[in-house]
């Protein structure tokens, strides 16, 4: 059976999530995220969250609504590096 990619940004598969649940005893989306890196890529979970939530809920035998969303990490949305760096400053050497 082929592995299904759950998180494209971090290349996390359903097998990785299953191992996190079965071998590492992950019981929350945050624990799965910490173990597998699912949702930690460029999209910050915007693309994979609903699939991840459904897969984890089915694996645990609970309703998806019972799983609390993982804690957001800054930045909540993508920020260009230029905005973080601010205006360029020139150094004057004497």
Rosetta constraint file for C-alpha pairs under 8 A:
AtomPair CA 3 CA 13 HARMONIC 6.00 0.50
AtomPair CA 3 CA 14 HARMONIC 6.17 0.50
AtomPair CA 3 CA 15 HARMONIC 6.36 0.50
AtomPair CA 4 CA 13 HARMONIC 5.36 0.50
AtomPair CA 4 CA 14 HARMONIC 5.45 0.50
AtomPair CA 4 CA 15 HARMONIC 7.74 0.50
AtomPair CA 5 CA 11 HARMONIC 6.44 0.50
AtomPair CA 5 CA 12 HARMONIC 5.82 0.50
AtomPair CA 5 CA 13 HARMONIC 4.19 0.50
AtomPair CA 5 CA 14 HARMONIC 6.24 0.50
AtomPair CA 6 CA 11 HARMONIC 7.49 0.50
AtomPair CA 6 CA 12 HARMONIC 5.66 0.50
AtomPair CA 6 CA 13 HARMONIC 5.09 0.50
AtomPair CA 6 CA 14 HARMONIC 5.92 0.50
AtomPair CA 6 CA 38 HARMONIC 7.54 0.50
AtomPair CA 6 CA 48 HARMONIC 6.23 0.50
AtomPair CA 6 CA 51 HARMONIC 6.60 0.50
AtomPair CA 6 CA 52 HARMONIC 6.27 0.50
AtomPair CA 7 CA 11 HARMONIC 5.55 0.50
AtomPair CA 7 CA 12 HARMONIC 4.99 0.50
AtomPair CA 7 CA 13 HARMONIC 6.85 0.50
AtomPair CA 7 CA 38 HARMONIC 5.49 0.50
AtomPair CA 7 CA 39 HARMONIC 6.53 0.50
AtomPair CA 7 CA 45 HARMONIC 7.84 0.50
AtomPair CA 7 CA 47 HARMONIC 7.65 0.50
AtomPair CA 7 CA 48 HARMONIC 5.33 0.50
AtomPair CA 7 CA 52 HARMONIC 7.84 0.50
AtomPair CA 8 CA 12 HARMONIC 6.75 0.50
AtomPair CA 8 CA 48 HARMONIC 7.60 0.50
AtomPair CA 9 CA 39 HARMONIC 7.73 0.50
AtomPair CA 9 CA 40 HARMONIC 7.80 0.50
AtomPair CA 9 CA 41 HARMONIC 4.87 0.50
AtomPair CA 9 CA 42 HARMONIC 6.18 0.50
AtomPair CA 9 CA 43 HARMONIC 7.10 0.50
AtomPair CA 10 CA 37 HARMONIC 6.51 0.50
AtomPair CA 10 CA 38 HARMONIC 6.21 0.50
AtomPair CA 10 CA 39 HARMONIC 7.52 0.50
AtomPair CA 10 CA 40 HARMONIC 7.07 0.50
AtomPair CA 10 CA 41 HARMONIC 5.54 0.50
AtomPair CA 11 CA 38 HARMONIC 7.97 0.50
AtomPair CA 12 CA 16 HARMONIC 6.14 0.50
AtomPair CA 12 CA 17 HARMONIC 7.47 0.50
AtomPair CA 12 CA 36 HARMONIC 6.66 0.50
AtomPair CA 12 CA 37 HARMONIC 7.34 0.50
AtomPair CA 12 CA 38 HARMONIC 5.95 0.50
AtomPair CA 13 CA 17 HARMONIC 6.59 0.50
AtomPair CA 14 CA 18 HARMONIC 6.07 0.50
AtomPair CA 14 CA 55 HARMONIC 7.80 0.50
AtomPair CA 15 CA 19 HARMONIC 6.15 0.50
AtomPair CA 16 CA 20 HARMONIC 6.29 0.50
AtomPair CA 16 CA 36 HARMONIC 6.54 0.50
AtomPair CA 17 CA 21 HARMONIC 6.33 0.50
AtomPair CA 17 CA 32 HARMONIC 6.63 0.50
AtomPair CA 17 CA 36 HARMONIC 6.70 0.50
AtomPair CA 17 CA 56 HARMONIC 7.53 0.50
AtomPair CA 18 CA 22 HARMONIC 5.95 0.50
AtomPair CA 18 CA 59 HARMONIC 7.54 0.50
AtomPair CA 19 CA 23 HARMONIC 5.16 0.50
AtomPair CA 19 CA 24 HARMONIC 6.85 0.50
AtomPair CA 20 CA 24 HARMONIC 4.90 0.50
AtomPair CA 20 CA 25 HARMONIC 6.44 0.50
AtomPair CA 20 CA 26 HARMONIC 5.67 0.50
AtomPair CA 20 CA 32 HARMONIC 6.08 0.50
AtomPair CA 20 CA 35 HARMONIC 6.38 0.50
AtomPair CA 20 CA 36 HARMONIC 7.03 0.50
AtomPair CA 21 CA 25 HARMONIC 4.83 0.50
AtomPair CA 21 CA 26 HARMONIC 4.49 0.50
AtomPair CA 21 CA 27 HARMONIC 6.57 0.50
AtomPair CA 21 CA 32 HARMONIC 7.22 0.50
AtomPair CA 21 CA 59 HARMONIC 7.99 0.50
AtomPair CA 22 CA 26 HARMONIC 7.43 0.50
AtomPair CA 26 CA 31 HARMONIC 5.34 0.50
AtomPair CA 26 CA 32 HARMONIC 5.76 0.50
AtomPair CA 27 CA 31 HARMONIC 6.64 0.50
AtomPair CA 27 CA 32 HARMONIC 7.47 0.50
AtomPair CA 27 CA 60 HARMONIC 7.62 0.50
AtomPair CA 28 CA 32 HARMONIC 6.39 0.50
AtomPair CA 28 CA 67 HARMONIC 6.55 0.50
AtomPair CA 28 CA 68 HARMONIC 7.35 0.50
AtomPair CA 29 CA 33 HARMONIC 5.99 0.50
AtomPair CA 29 CA 52 HARMONIC 7.95 0.50
AtomPair CA 29 CA 53 HARMONIC 6.97 0.50
AtomPair CA 29 CA 56 HARMONIC 7.44 0.50
AtomPair CA 29 CA 67 HARMONIC 6.76 0.50
AtomPair CA 29 CA 68 HARMONIC 6.98 0.50
AtomPair CA 29 CA 69 HARMONIC 6.55 0.50
AtomPair CA 29 CA 70 HARMONIC 5.59 0.50
AtomPair CA 30 CA 34 HARMONIC 6.14 0.50
AtomPair CA 30 CA 69 HARMONIC 7.41 0.50
AtomPair CA 30 CA 70 HARMONIC 4.56 0.50
AtomPair CA 30 CA 71 HARMONIC 6.76 0.50
AtomPair CA 31 CA 35 HARMONIC 6.19 0.50
AtomPair CA 32 CA 36 HARMONIC 5.89 0.50
AtomPair CA 32 CA 37 HARMONIC 7.64 0.50
AtomPair CA 32 CA 38 HARMONIC 7.32 0.50
AtomPair CA 33 CA 37 HARMONIC 4.96 0.50
AtomPair CA 33 CA 38 HARMONIC 4.95 0.50
AtomPair CA 33 CA 39 HARMONIC 6.38 0.50
AtomPair CA 33 CA 40 HARMONIC 7.35 0.50
AtomPair CA 33 CA 70 HARMONIC 7.58 0.50
AtomPair CA 34 CA 38 HARMONIC 7.73 0.50
AtomPair CA 37 CA 41 HARMONIC 7.61 0.50
AtomPair CA 38 CA 45 HARMONIC 7.28 0.50
AtomPair CA 38 CA 48 HARMONIC 7.76 0.50
AtomPair CA 38 CA 52 HARMONIC 8.00 0.50
AtomPair CA 39 CA 43 HARMONIC 7.25 0.50
AtomPair CA 39 CA 44 HARMONIC 5.03 0.50
AtomPair CA 39 CA 45 HARMONIC 3.83 0.50
AtomPair CA 39 CA 46 HARMONIC 7.56 0.50
AtomPair CA 39 CA 48 HARMONIC 6.53 0.50
AtomPair CA 39 CA 49 HARMONIC 6.76 0.50
AtomPair CA 40 CA 44 HARMONIC 5.08 0.50
AtomPair CA 40 CA 45 HARMONIC 6.52 0.50
AtomPair CA 41 CA 45 HARMONIC 7.19 0.50
AtomPair CA 42 CA 78 HARMONIC 7.51 0.50
AtomPair CA 43 CA 47 HARMONIC 6.43 0.50
AtomPair CA 43 CA 77 HARMONIC 7.91 0.50
AtomPair CA 43 CA 78 HARMONIC 7.65 0.50
AtomPair CA 44 CA 76 HARMONIC 7.42 0.50
AtomPair CA 44 CA 77 HARMONIC 7.63 0.50
AtomPair CA 45 CA 49 HARMONIC 5.01 0.50
AtomPair CA 48 CA 52 HARMONIC 5.94 0.50
AtomPair CA 49 CA 53 HARMONIC 5.96 0.50
AtomPair CA 50 CA 54 HARMONIC 6.17 0.50
AtomPair CA 51 CA 55 HARMONIC 6.08 0.50
AtomPair CA 52 CA 56 HARMONIC 6.05 0.50
AtomPair CA 53 CA 57 HARMONIC 6.03 0.50
AtomPair CA 53 CA 64 HARMONIC 5.97 0.50
AtomPair CA 53 CA 67 HARMONIC 7.11 0.50
AtomPair CA 54 CA 58 HARMONIC 6.12 0.50
AtomPair CA 54 CA 64 HARMONIC 5.59 0.50
AtomPair CA 55 CA 59 HARMONIC 6.16 0.50
AtomPair CA 56 CA 60 HARMONIC 6.11 0.50
AtomPair CA 56 CA 64 HARMONIC 7.88 0.50
AtomPair CA 57 CA 61 HARMONIC 5.85 0.50
AtomPair CA 57 CA 62 HARMONIC 5.08 0.50
AtomPair CA 57 CA 63 HARMONIC 5.80 0.50
AtomPair CA 57 CA 64 HARMONIC 5.04 0.50
AtomPair CA 57 CA 67 HARMONIC 7.18 0.50
AtomPair CA 58 CA 62 HARMONIC 6.25 0.50
AtomPair CA 58 CA 63 HARMONIC 7.41 0.50
AtomPair CA 58 CA 64 HARMONIC 7.69 0.50
AtomPair CA 62 CA 66 HARMONIC 6.91 0.50
AtomPair CA 63 CA 67 HARMONIC 7.59 0.50
AtomPair CA 72 CA 76 HARMONIC 6.68 0.50
AtomPair CA 75 CA 79 HARMONIC 7.17 0.50
AtomPair CA 79 CA 83 HARMONIC 6.93 0.50
AtomPair CA 79 CA 84 HARMONIC 7.40 0.50
AtomPair CA 80 CA 84 HARMONIC 6.93 0.50
AtomPair CA 81 CA 85 HARMONIC 6.13 0.50
AtomPair CA 82 CA 86 HARMONIC 6.22 0.50
